[in-house]
């Protein structure tokens, strides 16, 4: 399904890109490049470019083609994923997001966009699970990230408040990577498991004693 959507999205994205270029030429001819118009145009251009990168990434993933892996800072990628979530999720102001890392840099060998997509999906799932408890009177809505390391790996934990997980829920996450949401299709977690595998990373899930889930990503350090 993801491959079909990605394929069908290519033409609308190309059309949007062409219209943006025409709009830019129109503004230049009118000499009407005020600061507001320029800011709106640049944001639209950046988002269309990001969407195009996402579509290409999904198509490559479906074709078992891996984008080049380069030296990547896990700290910066995590911070970028947090900013992306805050910019795209309207309910995110209800959730307190914190990132605790004693490491200033954490170099890994990765495809930066795919790695950001993986972390962004963990964050989004965590935030949505936390927000789903608002109507149930949950006093704290939070997603906490922490980054540590051992001799060989970096360990990124994404911890969210939420409902207590049953053994069945955790079993589905651990063994199948399925969504535990009532209306979930299990597609998101399957994709991020695939991204983790392409990076030789380990992805795991455990329940929090107070409710919610801890997702752990363990990825090899790049020694330079």
C-alpha positions in Angstrom: 0.0 0.0 0.0 2.8 2.4 0.9 4.5 1.7 -2.5 1.2 2.4 -4.4 0.7 5.7 -2.5 4.4 6.7 -3.0 4.1 6.0 -6.7 0.8 7.9 -7.2 2.2 10.8 -5.2 5.0 11.5 -7.6 2.9 13.3 -10.2 1.1 15.6 -7.7 4.4 16.5 -6.1 5.9 17.3 -9.6 2.9 19.5 -10.4 3.2 21.4 -7.0 6.9 21.9 -7.7 6.1 23.4 -11.1 3.4 25.7 -9.8 5.8 26.9 -7.1 8.4 27.8 -9.7 5.7 29.6 -11.8 4.5 31.5 -8.7 8.1 32.5 -7.9 8.6 33.8 -11.4 5.3 35.7 -11.2 6.3 37.4 -7.9 9.7 38.3 -9.4 8.1 39.9 -12.4 5.7 41.9 -10.2 8.7 42.8 -7.9 6.4 41.9 -5.1 8.8 39.8 -2.9 7.8 41.2 0.5 9.1 39.4 3.6 5.9 37.6 4.3 5.5 36.2 0.7 9.1 35.1 0.7 8.8 33.3 4.0 5.6 31.5 2.9 7.1 30.5 -0.4 10.3 29.1 1.2 8.3 27.1 3.7 6.1 25.6 1.0 9.2 24.8 -1.1 10.9 23.1 1.8 7.9 21.0 2.7 7.4 19.9 -0.9 11.0 19.0 -1.1 10.8 17.1 2.1 7.7 15.2 0.9 9.5 14.3 -2.3 12.4 12.9 -0.3 10.0 10.9 1.8 8.3 9.5 -1.3 11.6 8.5 -2.8 12.7 6.9 0.4 9.6 4.8 0.6 10.0 3.7 -3.0 13.6 2.8 -2.4 12.7 0.9 0.7 10.0 -1.1 -1.2 12.6 -1.9 -3.9 15.1 -3.0 -1.3 17.4 -0.1 -2.5 19.2 1.6 0.3 20.2 5.2 0.2 23.9 5.9 0.9 24.9 5.8 4.5 27.1 8.6 5.7 28.6 10.0 8.9 25.6 11.2 10.9 25.2 12.9 14.3 22.4 11.1 16.2 22.1 14.1 18.5 21.4 16.5 15.7 19.1 14.0 13.9 17.1 13.5 17.1 16.8 17.3 17.7 15.6 17.6 14.0 13.0 14.9 14.5 11.6 16.7 17.6 11.4 20.0 15.6 9.6 18.2 12.8 7.1 16.7 15.2 6.4 20.1 16.8 5.8 21.6 13.4 3.5 18.9 12.0 1.4 17.8 15.0 -1.4 20.2 16.0 -1.9 18.6 19.4 1.7 18.4 20.3 1.5 21.5 22.7 -0.4 19.2 25.0 2.6 16.9 25.4 5.8 17.8 27.2 8.8 16.7 25.1 12.2 16.5 26.7 15.6 15.3 25.4 18.3 14.4 27.8 21.8 13.7 26.4 25.1 14.0 28.1 26.7 13.4 24.7 27.4 16.5 22.6 27.8 14.3 19.5 27.0 10.7 18.7 28.4 9.7 15.3 26.8 6.8 13.4 26.8 5.5 9.9 23.3 6.1 8.5 21.0 7.5 5.9 20.1 10.7 7.7 16.6 11.1 6.3 15.6 7.4 7.1 17.1 7.7 10.6 15.1 10.9 11.2 12.0 9.2 9.9 12.5 6.3 12.3 12.9 8.6 15.3 10.0 10.9 14.2 7.7 7.9 14.0 8.7 6.7 17.5 8.0 10.3 18.7 4.7 10.6 16.9 3.5 7.2 18.2 4.5 8.2 21.7 2.9 11.6 21.5 -0.4 10.2 20.1 -0.5 7.6 22.8 0.0 10.3 25.5 -2.6 12.6 23.9 -5.1 9.7 23.8 -5.2 9.8 27.6 -6.4 13.4 27.8 -10.1 12.5 28.0 -9.3 9.9 30.6 -7.9 12.5 33.0 -4.2 11.7 32.6 -2.3 14.3 34.7 0.9 14.2 32.8 1.3 14.0 29.0 5.0 13.5 28.1 7.5 12.0 25.8 11.0 11.8 27.2 14.1 11.0 25.1 17.5 10.0 26.5 20.7 9.1 24.8 23.5 7.2 26.3 26.3 4.9 25.1 28.4 1.9 26.0 31.7 0.7 24.4 30.1 -0.2 21.0 26.7 1.4 20.7 24.5 4.4 21.3 21.2 3.8 23.0 18.3 6.1 22.3 15.2 5.7 24.5 11.8 7.2 23.6 9.5 7.0 26.7 5.9 8.1 26.7 3.1 8.3 29.2 0.0 6.4 28.4 -2.1 3.3 29.3 -0.7 0.3 31.0 0.4 -2.2 28.4 -0.9 -5.8 28.6 1.4 -8.7 28.0 -0.5 -9.3 24.7 0.1 -5.7 23.6 3.9 -6.0 24.3 4.0 -9.4 22.6 2.6 -7.9 19.5 5.1 -5.1 19.5 8.1 -7.3 20.2 7.3 -10.2 17.9 5.4 -8.6 15.0 5.9 -4.9 15.2 2.1 -4.4 15.0 0.2 -1.3 16.1 -1.6 -1.8 19.4 -4.1 1.0 18.6 -7.6 -0.2 18.0 -7.7 1.3 14.5 -4.0 0.7 13.7 -2.8 -1.3 10.7 0.7 -2.0 12.0 2.2 -0.3 8.9 4.2 2.4 10.8 6.1 0.1 13.1 6.8 -2.4 10.3 8.4 0.4 8.3 10.6 1.6 11.2 11.6 -1.9 12.0 12.7 -2.2 8.4 14.7 1.0 8.6 16.4 -0.2 11.8 17.3 -3.5 10.2 18.9 -1.6 7.2 21.1 0.2 9.7 22.0 -2.9 11.7 20.2 -1.4 14.7 18.1 -3.1 17.4 14.6 -1.8 18.1 12.8 -3.0 21.2 9.7 -2.1 23.3 9.0 -2.5 27.0 6.2 -1.3 29.2 6.5 1.5 31.8 5.4 0.7 35.3 3.2 3.8 35.4 1.8 3.2 31.9 3.0 3.8 28.5 5.9 2.4 26.5 9.7 2.7 26.3 11.1 2.3 22.8 14.8 1.6 22.6 17.0 2.0 19.6 20.5 0.6 19.8 22.8 1.5 16.9 26.6 1.0 16.4 28.9 3.9 17.1 31.0 5.2 14.2 34.6 5.3 15.4 36.6 7.9 13.4 
